[in-house]
Amino acid sequence: MRAAIEAKRAGVDVAVVSKLHPTRSHSGAAEGGINAALGNATDDSPEIHTFDTVKGSDYLGDQDAIEIMCREAPGDIYELEHMGAIFSRFADGRLAQRPFGAAGAPRTIYSADITGHVLIHVLYEQLVKHDIKVYEEFFCTNLVIDDGRCAGVLAWDVVRGGVHAIEANHVILATGGVGRMYYGTTNAFACTGDGMSLAWRAGVPLKDMEFMQFHPTTLKSNGVLITEGCRGEGGYLRNSKGERFMAIDAPNAMELASRDVVSRAEWKEIAEGRGVDGCVLLDLTHLGHKKIETRLPGSRELALDYAGVDPIRDPIPVRPGAHYHMGGVDVDVWGESIVPGLWAAGEVACVSVHGANRLGGNSLMETITFGRRAGQAAAERVLAEGDTGARIERSVLEDERNRINTLLNATGGERPGAIREQLAKTMYDKAGVFRTQSVLEECVEEVHALRERGRSLRIEDRSSLFNSDLVQALELESMLECADCLVTGAVARQESRGAHARIDFTERDDANWMKHSLAWNDRGEVRLDYKPVTVTKYQPLVRSY
Ligand SMILES: Cc1cc2nc3c(=O)[nH]c(=O)nc-3n(C[C@H](O)[C@H](O)[C@H](O)COP(=O)(O)OP(=O)(O)OC[C@H]3O[C@@H](n4cnc5c(N)ncnc54)[C@H](O)[C@@H]3O)c2cc1C
């Protein structure tokens, strides 16, 4: 939405295509906040924000891209505020900022603990204000590449049925992450990596796919997130003996160490028998009624509804869950891919500002800053080039109609849900917080077998109206391709860096592995390749918190 607004402002004809109503996108579930070095709480600067992000990325983030985000973030926040975003404030009226993991200063701007909800509604209002056409509940099934450049998208109308061609000289993917390939995830059901696989099929490599972030505080029953803001506001993590175990791995930052560090510490506590029913405890009881009610009301509600615990009185059982995918479509600092006319921004993209581990609050910022930049750059290109002449041929549309019809009438093997469940379990068990060669190799084989099974599906709902069976089948294909890229990259990377923690290669290996992986589509198989990390100011250091 941020990209569309920018392109429209530049005077370009633009439309948004979304498989959900835009305000139902996963961004709306973001709780904790969005990072910009405003310096409202203590001294802060874009330089410190840059350093924290580079260190958080375990030196895999591209430093030029990180500098851009940290420098432009404050302006983007003020603009959101002027658009109407209601952020929480300090008593003196300035925008409030809370501490977040691995941040050198309290720099996370927030709207209580419903920040994403606020932002997504403000952006949607701007879509309406700018009179931007929205193809609501249109599921993009393929990109069209005509003579080497992007000519638009093919989309299934989820509400009314039917495949449509939407021609465009430039397409910006903003389709979000792929957490649903894991069982135990904070991600919404729609986070199925569609955009990554669309780009992959169109010949764009996916970068750093092996890096999936596990969030340390998710509820066991359904993976629902309890925001890092809880620890930012002073919450403790305890084991079954009541000990604050973060003292072992992060004696300085304690609960506010980087997410990969906290998730690994929790996993160890649970594995070594100091957990509570497969979880550790997030203790907010000492924060008091008033602070919990005013700063963390949503988290209290989630704990009450899904864990049956009132955090004012009792600690919340939590465990690591798949949360954010650092990898994605390989694009430059303007969001442009190697296929002319194809761009990406947000979680679907890998610019890369998060490297091997994202800092909480940096992702919402990335969607805004790089969304704006992609919208601006694509619009400038349109104005400079005019019509590129790329078209969607009638025959291309007919082929896609046939493909979808064949799927709709498929009576073969299994229902998509069964394979989806198996995939999620395999990924959680075999490519999770800790990884080893032999288990990852098993995982690759299983994912390949699942991809094979996924080629013969049975769709039981034959109707074309709101056919969620069909949508699930399409999403399954995306997740299977993304999973293949992820595990193939993970087997190859014989080091531990950020979220990729290998039991058999416990150290970071800058000499051999300080490089981005690129997963290419080689006639349906994953082929790996690598490219260098951009370093501007910060040489890699030992990372401790
Ligand atoms: C529970 C939770 C809490 C979080 N909290 C924070 C936080 O506090 N701070 C922070 O910085 N980050 C947070 N994150 C991460 C952050 O929210 C996400 O990375 C970010 O919002 C992703 O935004 P996006 O625009 O890239 O994708 P999304 O918001 O997921 O939107 C994707 C859009 O693409 C559309 N789409 C997808 N596939 C298709 C298709 N095939 N055809 C058509 N349309 C399609 C969808 O309809 C949707 O509109 C959180 C994430 C989760 C899951």
The ligand as a MOL file (V3000), in Angstrom:
LIG
                    3D

  0  0  0     0  0            999 V3000
M  V30 BEGIN CTAB
M  V30 COUNTS 53 58 0 0 0
M  V30 BEGIN ATOM
M  V30 1 C 2.2020 -11.5990 14.8260 0
M  V30 2 C 3.2720 -10.7230 14.2240 0
M  V30 3 C 3.6950 -9.5930 14.8830 0
M  V30 4 C 4.6730 -8.7810 14.3410 0
M  V30 5 N 5.0710 -7.6740 15.0160 0
M  V30 6 C 5.9650 -6.8390 14.4510 0
M  V30 7 C 6.3350 -5.6290 15.0930 0
M  V30 8 O 5.8250 -5.2830 16.1600 0
M  V30 9 N 7.2330 -4.8370 14.4800 0
M  V30 10 C 7.8010 -5.1640 13.2850 0
M  V30 11 O 8.5960 -4.3910 12.7700 0
M  V30 12 N 7.4680 -6.3090 12.6620 0
M  V30 13 C 6.5640 -7.1430 13.2190 0
M  V30 14 N 6.2310 -8.2980 12.5700 0
M  V30 15 C 6.7340 -8.5380 11.2220 0
M  V30 16 C 5.9890 -7.6330 10.2630 0
M  V30 17 O 4.7010 -7.3860 10.7280 0
M  V30 18 C 5.8980 -8.2370 8.8770 0
M  V30 19 O 7.1600 -8.6330 8.4310 0
M  V30 20 C 5.3460 -7.2190 7.8980 0
M  V30 21 O 4.1800 -6.6320 8.4050 0
M  V30 22 C 5.0890 -7.8230 6.5460 0
M  V30 23 O 4.4330 -6.8720 5.7550 0
M  V30 24 P 4.2400 -7.0950 4.2160 0
M  V30 25 O 3.5360 -5.8880 3.7240 0
M  V30 26 O 5.5100 -7.4750 3.6040 0
M  V30 27 O 3.2780 -8.3630 4.1090 0
M  V30 28 P 1.8050 -8.6410 4.6930 0
M  V30 29 O 1.3610 -7.6430 5.6570 0
M  V30 30 O 1.7930 -10.0710 5.0870 0
M  V30 31 O 0.8940 -8.4590 3.4260 0
M  V30 32 C 0.9690 -9.3210 2.3190 0
M  V30 33 C -0.0730 -8.9170 1.3140 0
M  V30 34 O 0.1340 -9.6360 0.1180 0
M  V30 35 C -1.0850 -10.1750 -0.3250 0
M  V30 36 N -0.7970 -11.4360 -1.0390 0
M  V30 37 C -0.0130 -12.4610 -0.6400 0
M  V30 38 N -0.0030 -13.4300 -1.5660 0
M  V30 39 C -0.7960 -13.0090 -2.5630 0
M  V30 40 C -1.1950 -13.5620 -3.8240 0
M  V30 41 N -0.8030 -14.7750 -4.2210 0
M  V30 42 N -2.0280 -12.8290 -4.5990 0
M  V30 43 C -2.4640 -11.6080 -4.2130 0
M  V30 44 N -2.1250 -11.0520 -3.0410 0
M  V30 45 C -1.3000 -11.7390 -2.2360 0
M  V30 46 C -1.9360 -10.3900 0.9110 0
M  V30 47 O -3.2910 -10.3420 0.5950 0
M  V30 48 C -1.4950 -9.1940 1.7670 0
M  V30 49 O -2.2870 -8.0870 1.4570 0
M  V30 50 C 5.2580 -9.1200 13.1040 0
M  V30 51 C 4.8370 -10.2560 12.4280 0
M  V30 52 C 3.8650 -11.0650 12.9950 0
M  V30 53 C 3.4730 -12.3070 12.2590 0
M  V30 END ATOM
M  V30 BEGIN BOND
M  V30 1 1 1 2
M  V30 2 1 2 3
M  V30 3 2 2 52
M  V30 4 2 3 4
M  V30 5 1 4 5
M  V30 6 1 4 50
M  V30 7 2 5 6
M  V30 8 1 6 7
M  V30 9 1 6 13
M  V30 10 2 7 8
M  V30 11 1 7 9
M  V30 12 1 9 10
M  V30 13 2 10 11
M  V30 14 1 10 12
M  V30 15 2 12 13
M  V30 16 1 13 14
M  V30 17 1 14 15
M  V30 18 1 14 50
M  V30 19 1 15 16
M  V30 20 1 16 17
M  V30 21 1 16 18
M  V30 22 1 18 19
M  V30 23 1 18 20
M  V30 24 1 20 21
M  V30 25 1 20 22
M  V30 26 1 22 23
M  V30 27 1 23 24
M  V30 28 2 24 25
M  V30 29 1 24 26
M  V30 30 1 24 27
M  V30 31 1 27 28
M  V30 32 2 28 29
M  V30 33 1 28 30
M  V30 34 1 28 31
M  V30 35 1 31 32
M  V30 36 1 32 33
M  V30 37 1 33 34
M  V30 38 1 33 48
M  V30 39 1 34 35
M  V30 40 1 35 36
M  V30 41 1 35 46
M  V30 42 1 36 37
M  V30 43 1 36 45
M  V30 44 2 37 38
M  V30 45 1 38 39
M  V30 46 1 39 40
M  V30 47 2 39 45
M  V30 48 1 40 41
M  V30 49 2 40 42
M  V30 50 1 42 43
M  V30 51 2 43 44
M  V30 52 1 44 45
M  V30 53 1 46 47
M  V30 54 1 46 48
M  V30 55 1 48 49
M  V30 56 2 50 51
M  V30 57 1 51 52
M  V30 58 1 52 53
M  V30 END BOND
M  V30 END CTAB
M  END
